[in-house]
Amino acid sequence: MTNKELLYIEDALGHENFMKSCCKDTANMLKDVSLSTYISQLEEKHNEIFNKFLNLL
């Protein structure tokens, strides 16, 4: 794997980690249960994507 590809994966991991934390924080702040559940599902999706990028290494 080239240095440029590694930098791309590192950047993507950072973005996915940021999205996971944003989703988690938002889901905890929401009072609407259905919306909170949806945001929690988005957090899980970003966690899956994060793990896929991590497995490339």
C-alpha positions as CSV (number, residue, x, y, z in Angstrom):
1,M,0.0,0.0,0.0
2,T,1.4,3.4,-0.9
3,N,1.9,6.3,1.5
4,K,-0.9,8.2,-0.3
5,E,-3.3,5.3,0.2
6,L,-2.4,5.1,3.9
7,L,-3.0,8.8,4.3
8,Y,-6.5,8.4,2.6
9,I,-7.4,5.6,5.0
10,E,-6.2,7.5,8.0
11,D,-8.3,10.5,6.9
12,A,-11.3,8.3,6.3
13,L,-10.9,6.7,9.8
14,G,-10.8,10.2,11.3
15,H,-14.0,11.2,9.5
16,E,-15.9,8.1,10.5
17,N,-14.8,8.4,14.1
18,F,-16.0,12.0,14.1
19,M,-19.4,10.9,12.6
20,K,-19.7,8.2,15.2
21,S,-19.2,10.6,18.1
22,C,-21.5,13.2,16.6
23,C,-24.3,10.6,16.2
24,K,-23.8,9.3,19.7
25,D,-23.9,12.8,21.2
26,T,-26.9,13.8,19.2
27,A,-28.8,10.6,20.0
28,N,-28.3,11.2,23.7
29,M,-29.6,14.7,23.5
30,L,-32.7,14.0,21.5
31,K,-36.0,13.6,23.4
32,D,-37.9,12.1,20.4
33,V,-37.4,8.4,20.8
34,S,-37.9,7.4,17.2
35,L,-35.4,10.1,16.0
36,S,-32.9,9.1,18.7
37,T,-33.2,5.4,17.5
38,Y,-32.6,6.4,13.9
39,I,-29.5,8.4,14.9
40,S,-28.3,5.5,16.9
41,Q,-28.7,3.3,13.8
42,L,-26.6,5.8,11.9
43,E,-23.9,5.6,14.6
44,E,-23.8,1.8,14.1
45,K,-23.5,2.3,10.3
46,H,-20.6,4.6,10.8
47,N,-19.0,2.1,13.2
48,E,-19.3,-0.6,10.5
49,I,-17.7,1.7,7.9
50,F,-14.9,2.6,10.4
51,N,-14.2,-1.1,11.0
52,K,-14.1,-1.8,7.2
53,F,-11.5,0.9,6.7
54,L,-9.6,-0.4,9.8
55,N,-9.5,-3.9,8.3
56,L,-7.7,-2.5,5.2
57,L,-4.7,-2.0,7.3
